[in-house]
């Protein structure tokens, strides 16, 4: 678009033109600023000029577009504003393009607000006669069944699951989204019909491998499971793994005691991360870690490792197609041990920094629900699921196992952090109150640890039973693939002091988001949430004091967020 054309469009007003001309001009300016200049903020201003009086139908459509932008654009993301614009779009009586899609997206936000009734009402109002792709209505009905179950309407939920399963099996259409929904539906029905406690537990926190939506990993796994002779047994194993992960999930947005997690790194990385507002943390390939037992510890515990069989070991280590990527965090924000181990400069201990991240850095657990967004072409006939590679991920605490004794513990805060938080922080409490808080937290952790032990034992029993029936390579492969989301959350007891938590994302090597440095032998994925806006504090290790003013500068002069560690350590 030429400058002359832009100026001509800007001169079109309500006073000197028709409503049609004015509305069209505002939309053309929106398109130019949004697509050509990549300026969504200015683009929104032009769409916002349109009122309901100008054109009721287009007003609804434009309001929905603004909602989409606030939902998906990283620099402007604001779920409250997205909700407001989507609700405005639905208030009008006219039918605009994409109206039914708005209902699906808005229902997700209602669910996040725990307003299940509002979400159900919205999805029940979806017009099934609009010419949308079949998978759109599959998504609506899948989410509606999920909400029915959450609302205690189990019969309605089961009916919808059966309807969808019957239709899918009859038509056998090849569609990735619909197959994903079919996988979940089969798990629902399996759980409900065979052991109802599974489905209650799976729905307890709206959780079932939420980060694997649209990921080839889970789809390929279940294609094989459905074809196996051990569908029932393997589905139980899959459900148990999901339940264990559910227990390990850290609800940072709602937790009283686990709201902040720290990431240790060196000064070179902090310079890179803070030099730009939108710099991102990396999820690194797990095979670059310094623990040689990564992904192996759990095999012996659950009976997967046959010490006398090289063939079995080969099967267990052959899953190179799917690669885990992780980022590591800890509850210990100012730990001398962590400073000595991580973030070293020129191999010098205690020369790094600790980045304390807010709860907003980590993803919200959407569970089984799925949302949609407009494509960047704004093709009103086209929709796409939100790809979780573009979303923040949930964070999980690690399990620590002693292979010799089978002793198990989970990552947690230590007592000293409570004293530091409440005696040295802003929330000053007396010693008695601190002790009460510690006892409450200890009880919380003990219950969770007990539950993890029980679930691991259940998983062990089920795997042992399957292997009694058949121990051929294919069954081992399927069990091992099912374990991928869990095995890299299990560490050797020797690392217990680290009290580690992880974001763990498993992806196919075909994933275009994977960045490769062949010379350094690095594979990594950029985590979507920017670091700088989500920093609560930065602790500077004793050996990195000289970088203190530079880090404050990188933090735009926010000296209150930069602290020098008072851990005693002699620097040579």
Secondary structure per residue as TSV (DSSP state, phi and psi in degrees):
chain	resnum	aa	ss	phi	psi
A	1	X	-	360.0	127.4
A	2	X	-	-76.9	162.8
A	3	X	H	-61.6	-37.9
A	4	X	H	-62.4	-41.3
A	5	X	H	-65.4	-41.6
A	6	X	H	-61.7	-47.8
A	7	X	H	-63.4	-37.8
A	8	X	H	-63.0	-43.0
A	9	X	H	-65.7	-38.8
A	10	X	H	-66.6	-23.9
A	11	X	T	-82.8	-8.9
A	12	X	-	-79.2	118.4
A	13	X	-	-123.5	171.8
A	14	X	S	-62.7	-33.4
A	15	X	T	-74.1	-32.7
A	16	X	T	-109.1	14.4
A	17	X	S	-152.9	174.0
A	18	X	-	-80.2	166.4
A	19	X	H	-61.8	-39.9
A	20	X	H	-62.2	-46.1
A	21	X	H	-62.6	-42.3
A	22	X	H	-65.1	-47.1
A	23	X	H	-61.9	-45.4
A	24	X	H	-62.4	-38.0
A	25	X	H	-64.7	-44.3
A	26	X	H	-63.3	-38.3
A	27	X	H	-69.5	-39.3
A	28	X	H	-63.5	-39.4
A	29	X	H	-66.3	-39.6
A	30	X	H	-57.5	-50.3
A	31	X	H	-58.7	-41.9
A	32	X	I	-62.8	-47.8
A	33	X	I	-72.5	-31.3
A	34	X	I	-79.3	-43.2
A	35	X	I	-97.0	-41.6
A	36	X	I	-83.6	-46.5
A	37	X	S	-94.5	-8.1
A	38	X	-	51.5	50.6
A	39	X	-	-124.5	77.2
A	40	X	H	-63.3	-30.2
A	41	X	H	-63.8	-49.3
A	42	X	H	-66.2	-38.0
A	43	X	H	-58.4	-41.9
A	44	X	H	-60.8	-36.6
A	45	X	H	-58.9	-38.5
A	46	X	H	-72.6	-39.5
A	47	X	H	-66.1	-33.3
A	48	X	H	-69.7	-15.8
A	49	X	T	-69.9	-20.7
A	50	X	-	-80.3	129.2
A	51	X	-	-107.7	168.5
A	52	X	T	-63.4	-31.1
A	53	X	T	-69.5	-29.3
A	54	X	T	-66.0	-49.7
A	55	X	-	-166.5	106.5
A	56	X	H	-60.9	-44.4
A	57	X	H	-65.1	-49.7
A	58	X	H	-69.2	-30.3
A	59	X	H	-59.0	-47.8
A	60	X	H	-59.8	-43.1
A	61	X	H	-63.5	-44.4
A	62	X	H	-67.5	-37.1
A	63	X	H	-62.1	-38.8
A	64	X	H	-66.9	-37.2
A	65	X	H	-64.2	-44.3
A	66	X	H	-61.1	-40.9
A	67	X	H	-59.4	-42.2
A	68	X	H	-61.4	-41.1
A	69	X	H	-64.3	-46.0
A	70	X	H	-66.4	-22.3
A	71	X	H	-81.6	-37.1
A	72	X	H	-112.4	-23.3
A	73	X	-	-78.8	120.3
A	74	X	T	-56.5	-46.4
A	75	X	T	-72.3	-17.7
A	76	X	T	-117.0	2.0
A	77	X	-	-53.1	124.4
A	78	X	-	-154.2	102.5
A	79	X	H	-66.2	-32.3
A	80	X	H	-65.2	-43.6
A	81	X	H	-68.1	-39.3
A	82	X	H	-57.6	-46.6
A	83	X	H	-59.8	-44.7
A	84	X	H	-61.3	-45.3
A	85	X	H	-69.9	-39.0
A	86	X	H	-64.4	-40.4
A	87	X	H	-64.7	-39.5
A	88	X	H	-60.3	-41.4
A	89	X	H	-62.6	-35.8
A	90	X	H	-83.6	-12.0
A	91	X	H	-71.3	-26.3
A	92	X	S	-76.5	154.2
A	93	X	S	-83.0	-22.8
A	94	X	S	-71.2	151.0
A	95	X	-	-94.2	113.9
A	96	X	-	-107.6	162.1
A	97	X	T	-61.8	128.7
A	98	X	T	88.6	7.7
A	99	X	H	-60.7	-41.2
A	100	X	H	-69.4	-31.6
A	101	X	H	-67.0	-36.0
A	102	X	H	-60.5	-39.8
A	103	X	H	-60.4	-41.8
A	104	X	H	-65.2	-46.2
A	105	X	H	-64.0	-44.4
A	106	X	H	-64.3	-33.8
A	107	X	H	-62.2	-31.0
A	108	X	H	-64.6	-43.4
A	109	X	H	-66.8	-36.5
A	110	X	H	-62.7	-39.4
A	111	X	H	-64.3	-41.1
A	112	X	H	-61.3	-31.2
A	113	X	T	-85.3	3.4
A	114	X	T	64.0	26.0
A	115	X	-	-97.8	76.0
A	116	X	H	-65.5	-39.6
A	117	X	H	-59.4	-44.5
A	118	X	H	-63.6	-40.0
A	119	X	H	-64.1	-42.8
A	120	X	H	-63.1	-48.3
A	121	X	H	-56.4	-41.2
A	122	X	H	-66.5	-47.2
A	123	X	H	-69.4	-32.9
A	124	X	H	-66.8	-21.7
A	125	X	T	-87.3	-2.2
A	126	X	-	-62.2	130.6
A	127	X	-	-79.5	115.2
A	128	X	T	-81.6	-0.8
A	129	X	T	-98.1	1.0
A	130	X	S	-80.4	143.1
A	131	X	-	-79.8	74.3
A	132	X	-	-102.0	161.7
A	133	X	-	-58.4	148.6
A	134	X	H	-56.2	-37.2
A	135	X	H	-66.6	-22.4
A	136	X	H	-62.0	-48.0
A	137	X	H	-68.9	-29.5
A	138	X	H	-62.6	-41.0
A	139	X	H	-64.0	-43.6
A	140	X	H	-59.6	-50.0
A	141	X	H	-68.7	-34.4
A	142	X	H	-63.9	-47.3
A	143	X	H	-65.7	-35.6
A	144	X	H	-65.9	-40.9
A	145	X	H	-61.9	-43.0
A	146	X	H	-57.0	-45.4
A	147	X	H	-68.8	-38.4
A	148	X	H	-57.1	-45.8
A	149	X	H	-64.0	-44.0
A	150	X	H	-60.0	-30.3
A	151	X	T	-89.8	5.2
A	152	X	T	84.1	5.0
A	153	X	-	-94.0	69.5
A	154	X	H	-65.5	-38.4
A	155	X	H	-62.1	-41.9
A	156	X	H	-63.2	-41.3
A	157	X	H	-63.0	-49.5
A	158	X	H	-61.0	-40.9
A	159	X	H	-58.4	-44.9
A	160	X	H	-66.9	-39.4
A	161	X	H	-61.7	-42.9
A	162	X	H	-66.5	-43.2
A	163	X	H	-57.7	-47.0
A	164	X	H	-66.6	-45.1
A	165	X	H	-60.0	-44.0
A	166	X	H	-62.4	-45.3
A	167	X	H	-63.3	-44.3
A	168	X	H	-62.9	-47.2
A	169	X	H	-66.5	-32.2
A	170	X	H	-71.2	-41.8
A	171	X	H	-92.7	-26.2
A	172	X	-	49.0	45.1
A	173	X	-	-77.9	145.7
A	174	X	-	-90.8	95.6
A	175	X	-	-146.9	126.1
A	176	X	H	-61.7	-43.6
A	177	X	H	-66.2	-47.1
A	178	X	H	-64.7	-36.3
A	179	X	H	-65.2	-39.7
A	180	X	H	-58.6	-44.6
A	181	X	H	-63.9	-36.7
A	182	X	H	-64.0	-40.9
A	183	X	H	-57.3	-51.2
A	184	X	H	-61.9	-41.5
A	185	X	H	-60.6	-42.8
A	186	X	H	-62.4	-38.4
A	187	X	H	-66.1	-40.1
A	188	X	H	-59.5	-51.5
A	189	X	H	-65.3	-41.5
A	190	X	H	-57.0	-48.8
A	191	X	H	-63.7	-42.8
A	192	X	H	-69.2	-42.9
A	193	X	H	-78.9	-29.0
A	194	X	H	-104.7	-39.3
A	195	X	-	-155.8	89.6
A	196	X	H	-58.5	-24.7
A	197	X	H	-60.8	-29.1
A	198	X	H	-61.5	-49.1
A	199	X	H	-68.5	-33.5
A	200	X	H	-62.2	-43.0
A	201	X	H	-69.8	-39.2
A	202	X	H	-63.5	-34.0
A	203	X	H	-88.3	-6.0
A	204	X	T	-51.4	-42.6
A	205	X	T	-126.5	31.0
A	206	X	T	57.2	39.5
A	207	X	-	-122.9	132.3
A	208	X	S	-166.1	89.3
A	209	X	S	48.6	48.4
A	210	X	G	-59.2	-32.1
A	211	X	G	-75.7	-2.4
A	212	X	G	-102.5	9.3
A	213	X	T	-59.4	131.4
A	214	X	T	64.1	13.7
A	215	X	-	-91.5	135.3
A	216	X	H	-60.3	-25.6
A	217	X	H	-54.1	-59.8
A	218	X	H	-69.7	-33.3
A	219	X	H	-67.4	-46.4
A	220	X	H	-63.9	-39.9
A	221	X	H	-57.7	-48.0
A	222	X	H	-77.0	-24.1
A	223	X	H	-58.9	-41.3
A	224	X	H	-73.9	-39.9
A	225	X	H	-62.8	-42.3
A	226	X	H	-62.2	-29.5
A	227	X	H	-87.5	-10.8
A	228	X	S	-81.2	166.4
A	229	X	T	-84.1	-0.2
A	230	X	T	-124.1	38.5
A	231	X	H	-56.3	-47.5
A	232	X	H	-59.6	-50.7
A	233	X	H	-65.2	-44.1
A	234	X	H	-67.4	-34.1
A	235	X	H	-65.4	-38.8
A	236	X	H	-62.6	-42.9
A	237	X	H	-61.4	-45.1
A	238	X	H	-58.9	-44.3
A	239	X	H	-64.5	-40.2
A	240	X	H	-63.3	-40.0
A	241	X	H	-62.3	-41.8
A	242	X	H	-62.3	-39.2
A	243	X	H	-67.1	-38.2
A	244	X	H	-63.9	-45.6
A	245	X	H	-61.4	-36.5
A	246	X	H	-59.6	-41.4
A	247	X	H	-67.5	-30.4
A	248	X	H	-83.3	-14.9
A	249	X	B	-60.8	131.0
A	250	X	-	-100.0	117.0
A	251	X	-	-87.5	75.7
A	252	X	T	-63.1	-27.6
A	253	X	T	-76.5	-20.4
A	254	X	T	-121.3	-2.7
A	255	X	-	-79.6	138.6
A	256	X	S	-77.8	-29.2
A	257	X	S	-112.5	-15.5
A	258	X	-	-127.1	49.9
A	259	X	-	-83.8	-22.9
A	260	X	-	-129.0	136.1
A	261	X	E	-125.9	151.3
A	262	X	E	-115.3	147.1
A	263	X	E	-124.0	125.3
A	264	X	E	-94.1	135.4
A	265	X	E	-154.1	178.7
A	266	X	-	-96.5	173.8
A	267	X	H	-70.1	-28.6
A	268	X	H	-64.4	-42.3
A	269	X	H	-67.4	-41.8
A	270	X	H	-63.3	-36.6
A	271	X	H	-62.3	-42.8
A	272	X	H	-67.4	-41.6
A	273	X	H	-69.0	-34.8
A	274	X	H	-98.2	-8.8
A	275	X	H	-67.7	-26.3
A	276	X	S	-127.3	142.3
A	277	X	T	-60.0	-35.2
A	278	X	T	-104.9	24.6
A	279	X	-	-70.2	149.0
A	280	X	E	-123.4	147.7
A	281	X	E	-75.1	150.9
A	282	X	E	-97.0	141.6
A	283	X	E	-94.2	114.7
A	284	X	E	-96.2	150.2
A	285	X	E	-56.7	127.9
A	286	X	G	-60.7	-27.0
A	287	X	G	-75.7	-2.8
A	288	X	G	-92.8	1.9
A	289	X	S	-73.6	159.4
A	290	X	S	-86.1	-2.1
A	291	X	-	-96.8	110.5
A	292	X	T	-69.3	-11.7
A	293	X	T	-94.3	6.1
A	294	X	T	-54.3	125.6
A	295	X	T	78.8	1.2
A	296	X	T	-111.4	-31.5
A	297	X	H	-53.0	-42.0
A	298	X	H	-69.7	-24.3
A	299	X	H	-59.3	-47.3
A	300	X	H	-65.9	-40.5
A	301	X	H	-61.5	-41.4
A	302	X	T	-95.8	7.6
A	303	X	T	83.6	20.8
A	304	X	-	-87.5	-18.1
A	305	X	-	-102.0	121.4
A	306	X	-	-100.6	107.2
A	307	X	T	-61.3	-21.6
A	308	X	T	-99.8	7.5
A	309	X	-	-126.8	109.4
A	310	X	H	-67.6	-31.0
A	311	X	H	-64.3	-44.1
A	312	X	H	-61.2	-45.0
A	313	X	H	-61.1	-37.9
A	314	X	H	-63.6	-40.2
A	315	X	H	-63.5	-40.9
A	316	X	H	-72.1	-19.6
A	317	X	T	-111.4	17.8
A	318	X	-	-100.7	4.7
A	319	X	-	-84.7	59.1
A	320	X	-	-79.7	-17.7
A	321	X	S	-63.2	-36.1
A	322	X	E	-109.3	124.2
A	323	X	E	-116.6	129.8
A	324	X	E	-80.9	137.4
A	325	X	E	-120.6	132.7
A	326	X	E	-134.0	158.4
A	327	X	E	-128.9	137.7
A	328	X	E	-107.1	141.4
A	329	X	E	-139.4	168.0
A	330	X	E	-146.6	156.4
A	331	X	S	-76.1	-16.9
A	332	X	-	-90.2	103.0
A	333	X	S	-76.2	-31.3
A	334	X	S	-134.2	73.5
A	335	X	-	-109.1	122.6
A	336	X	H	-61.3	-41.4
A	337	X	H	-60.5	-41.8
A	338	X	H	-69.2	-38.2
A	339	X	H	-63.7	-33.8
A	340	X	H	-73.8	-30.8
A	341	X	H	-89.8	-35.9
A	342	X	S	-123.3	155.8
A	343	X	S	71.7	25.9
A	344	X	-	-75.0	141.0
A	345	X	B	-105.7	126.3
A	346	X	T	53.0	35.8
A	347	X	T	63.9	18.2
A	348	X	B	-90.4	127.0
A	349	X	T	-68.1	152.7
A	350	X	T	55.7	46.4
A	351	X	-	-122.8	15.6
A	352	X	-	-110.0	-160.4
A	353	X	E	-135.6	158.4
A	354	X	E	-116.4	121.8
A	355	X	E	-98.6	112.2
A	356	X	E	-92.7	115.5
A	357	X	E	-102.1	144.5
A	358	X	-	-78.6	169.4
A	359	X	G	-63.9	-24.2
A	360	X	G	-69.2	-16.0
A	361	X	G	-70.8	-27.5
A	362	X	S	-100.0	154.7
A	363	X	-	-74.9	158.0
A	364	X	-	-89.5	137.4
A	365	X	-	-76.7	104.6
A	366	X	-	-86.3	-9.3
A	367	X	T	63.9	-135.6
A	368	X	T	-85.2	-7.0
A	369	X	-	-72.9	156.3
A	370	X	-	-134.7	149.1
A	371	X	-	-124.9	171.1
A	372	X	E	-128.7	162.0
A	373	X	E	-147.0	158.7
A	374	X	E	-69.5	143.7
A	375	X	-	-74.8	163.1
A	376	X	T	-69.8	-8.0
A	377	X	T	-87.2	-7.8
A	378	X	-	52.0	35.0
A	379	X	-	-74.7	111.7
A	380	X	T	-70.4	-9.5
A	381	X	T	-96.1	-2.0
A	382	X	-	-115.1	133.2
A	383	X	E	-132.6	159.5
A	384	X	E	-145.4	147.0
A	385	X	E	-68.8	147.4
A	386	X	-	-66.5	120.8
A	387	X	-	-77.7	125.2
A	388	X	G	-66.6	-11.6
A	389	X	G	-66.3	-18.8
A	390	X	G	-100.0	3.6
A	391	X	S	-113.2	153.7
A	392	X	-	-64.6	150.0
A	393	X	-	-106.0	153.9
A	394	X	-	-71.7	158.0
A	395	X	-	-118.8	144.0
A	396	X	E	-127.7	146.4
A	397	X	E	-80.7	151.5
A	398	X	-	-86.1	156.3
A	399	X	E	-102.6	137.9
A	400	X	E	-113.1	127.4
A	401	X	E	-125.2	135.2
A	402	X	-	-92.9	107.7
A	403	X	T	-59.9	-26.2
A	404	X	T	-80.1	-34.4
A	405	X	T	-113.3	-11.5
A	406	X	-	64.8	19.0
A	407	X	-	-65.9	138.0
A	408	X	E	-129.1	136.9
A	409	X	E	-140.3	166.3
A	410	X	E	-122.4	156.5
A	411	X	-	-63.2	139.0
A	412	X	-	-161.6	168.2
A	413	X	-	-74.4	149.9
A	414	X	-	-97.4	167.2
A	415	X	H	-63.0	-36.2
A	416	X	H	-61.3	-30.2
A	417	X	H	-67.0	-29.8
A	418	X	H	-67.1	-42.5
A	419	X	H	-65.5	-39.8
A	420	X	H	-65.5	-40.1
A	421	X	H	-66.7	-43.7
A	422	X	H	-96.7	-11.7
A	423	X	H	-106.7	-29.3
A	424	X	S	-108.5	-11.8
A	425	X	S	-93.0	-163.2
A	426	X	S	-77.2	-25.9
A	427	X	S	-94.9	77.1
A	428	X	-	-72.3	127.0
A	429	X	-	-129.8	158.6
A	430	X	-	-78.5	169.4
A	431	X	H	-63.6	-35.5
A	432	X	H	-64.4	-42.2
A	433	X	H	-67.7	-37.1
A	434	X	H	-62.9	-42.4
A	435	X	H	-62.5	-38.6
A	436	X	H	-63.5	-44.6
A	437	X	H	-61.0	-41.0
A	438	X	H	-64.4	-41.9
A	439	X	H	-63.1	-42.5
A	440	X	H	-60.9	-45.3
A	441	X	H	-65.3	-42.0
A	442	X	H	-60.0	-41.8
A	443	X	H	-64.0	-40.9
A	444	X	H	-59.9	-47.2
A	445	X	H	-67.7	-41.5
A	446	X	H	-60.5	-41.9
A	447	X	H	-64.8	-42.0
A	448	X	H	-66.6	-40.8
A	449	X	H	-63.7	-40.7
A	450	X	H	-61.7	-44.0
A	451	X	H	-64.7	-41.6
A	452	X	H	-62.5	-42.8
A	453	X	H	-58.4	-46.7
A	454	X	H	-61.4	-45.2
A	455	X	H	-66.8	-39.1
A	456	X	H	-64.2	-40.1
A	457	X	H	-65.2	-39.7
A	458	X	H	-62.4	-43.4
A	459	X	H	-62.5	-44.4
A	460	X	H	-58.3	-45.9
A	461	X	H	-62.1	-42.7
A	462	X	H	-66.8	-41.6
A	463	X	H	-66.3	-43.8
A	464	X	H	-59.9	-39.2
A	465	X	H	-65.7	-43.0
A	466	X	H	-62.9	-43.0
A	467	X	H	-70.2	-20.8
A	468	X	H	-67.9	-35.0
A	469	X	H	-76.8	-41.4
A	470	X	-	-159.8	121.9
A	471	X	-	-115.3	27.2
A	472	X	-	-75.7	168.8
A	473	X	H	-57.0	-38.3
A	474	X	H	-65.5	-41.0
A	475	X	H	-66.7	-42.9
A	476	X	H	-58.9	-41.6
A	477	X	H	-63.7	-43.8
A	478	X	H	-67.5	-40.2
A	479	X	H	-65.0	-43.6
A	480	X	H	-63.5	-39.8
A	481	X	H	-64.4	-39.9
A	482	X	H	-63.0	-30.5
A	483	X	H	-79.5	-13.2
A	484	X	H	-52.9	-41.5
A	485	X	H	-68.5	-14.0
A	486	X	H	-107.4	-37.9
A	487	X	H	-63.3	-25.8
A	488	X	T	-91.9	9.7
A	489	X	T	-105.4	4.1
A	490	X	E	-112.5	123.7
A	491	X	E	-125.3	162.3
A	492	X	E	-68.2	146.0
A	493	X	G	-59.5	-22.9
A	494	X	G	-60.6	-21.6
A	495	X	G	-100.1	13.3
A	496	X	G	-59.2	-34.9
A	497	X	G	-59.7	-22.5
A	498	X	G	-73.4	-22.8
A	499	X	-	46.4	58.6
A	500	X	E	-86.0	144.8
A	501	X	E	-124.5	153.3
A	502	X	E	-141.5	144.0
A	503	X	E	-91.0	127.3
A	504	X	E	-131.3	115.1
A	505	X	E	-122.0	127.9
A	506	X	E	-107.0	128.8
A	507	X	E	-141.8	153.4
A	508	X	E	-70.0	147.2
A	509	X	T	-64.9	-10.8
A	510	X	T	-80.0	-8.8
A	511	X	-	-59.9	122.1
A	512	X	T	-72.0	-14.4
A	513	X	T	-78.9	-11.5
A	514	X	-	-75.1	126.8
A	515	X	E	-99.6	136.5
A	516	X	E	-121.5	130.8
A	517	X	E	-114.7	98.2
A	518	X	T	-63.3	-41.2
A	519	X	T	-65.4	-42.6
A	520	X	T	-86.7	-4.3
A	521	X	T	58.5	47.7
A	522	X	E	-111.3	137.1
A	523	X	E	-127.1	130.1
A	524	X	E	-154.5	163.8
A	525	X	E	-125.6	133.6
A	526	X	E	-73.9	124.1
A	527	X	E	-69.4	135.8
A	528	X	E	-68.5	-36.7
A	529	X	E	-74.0	128.7
A	530	X	E	-67.5	149.1
A	531	X	S	-77.4	-51.9
A	532	X	G	-55.2	-48.8
A	533	X	G	-67.4	-14.6
A	534	X	G	-106.7	13.7
A	535	X	E	-85.3	128.7
A	536	X	E	-88.9	-48.8
A	537	X	E	-147.9	161.8
A	538	X	E	-127.8	123.4
A	539	X	E	-98.5	127.7
A	540	X	E	-101.7	124.3
A	541	X	-	-66.6	159.6
A	542	X	G	-53.0	-42.6
A	543	X	G	-78.5	0.3
A	544	X	G	-116.3	18.1
A	545	X	G	-56.1	-34.5
A	546	X	G	-62.8	-19.5
A	547	X	G	-89.6	-2.9
A	548	X	H	-53.2	-54.7
A	549	X	H	-64.2	-31.1
A	550	X	H	-69.2	-38.0
A	551	X	H	-68.5	-38.6
A	552	X	H	-59.9	-42.2
A	553	X	H	-60.4	-44.7
A	554	X	H	-61.8	-28.3
A	555	X	T	-89.9	20.6
A	556	X	T	58.5	36.9
A	557	X	T	80.9	8.4
A	558	X	-	-80.6	76.9
A	559	X	G	-66.3	-25.4
A	560	X	G	-67.1	-16.3
A	561	X	G	-95.1	-3.9
A	562	X	E	-115.6	122.2
A	563	X	E	-126.8	140.1
A	564	X	E	-88.9	128.6
A	565	X	-	-62.0	138.1
A	566	X	-	-100.3	16.0
A	567	X	-	-68.7	126.3
A	568	X	-	-73.1	127.5
A	569	X	-	-160.4	128.5
A	570	X	-	-81.9	125.4
A	571	X	-	-102.4	123.0
A	572	X	-	-78.1	360.0
